[in-house]
């Protein structure tokens, strides 16, 4: 079967991707409760932290070499950087670290 829809709703995910996304959301809000007013779910199912000037930090799932894992895409001077943390806690920390970098540049 070829599947081209959002990774979060892929039949083989067994619903765990949605649960994992909510775990990541909870970890983010535990450290930065004010993100509750900003954090949104994008069209692909990724968590999005909107930033000034139309930029954002996105936390989503990506397929690579036959497996799917969580990644963080954050703005950088060259456009964007892809971070591939090892576990859900590291995903949240990477997103918060990227947010702190953006805030420090303001």
KEGU-503119 format. One record per residue (C-alpha): x, y, z. Coordinates in steps of 0.25 Angstrom, whole numbers, plus 5000, padded with zeros to 4 digits. Example, Ala and Ser with C-alpha at 12.3 -4.5 7.8 and 13.67 -1.06 7.14 Angstrom:
504949825031505549965029
//
This chain:
500050005000500550144997500150255006500350395004499550465015500050525028500950435036500150455049498850385043499650275036498950135038500250075043500450175054499350105063498950245068500350255076500750375068499550455073499850405087501350445086500950585080500150605093501350565102502250655094501150765096501050735111502650745112502650875105501550935114502150885127503450965124502751085117501251095121501151225113501251135100499851095103499351225096500351205084500451055081499651005070499450885061499850905047499150845035500050725035499850695049501150765054501250845066501550995062502151105071501851235063502951335063503051475058503251515044502451385039503451285044503151165053503751055060503150925055503150785063502650675054502950535049503850505037504050375030505550335027506150205023504850125026504550185040503850295045504350385056504050525062504850645057504950795061505050895049505551025054505951155047507351195045508251295039508251205026506751175026506451065035507150945043506650805044506850745058506650595060506550575075506650425080505350425089504150505093504850585104505950625095504950665085504350765095505650815100506150835085504950915082505050995095506551025092506251075078505151165084506151215094507151245083506051325075505651405087507151435090507351495076506151595079
//
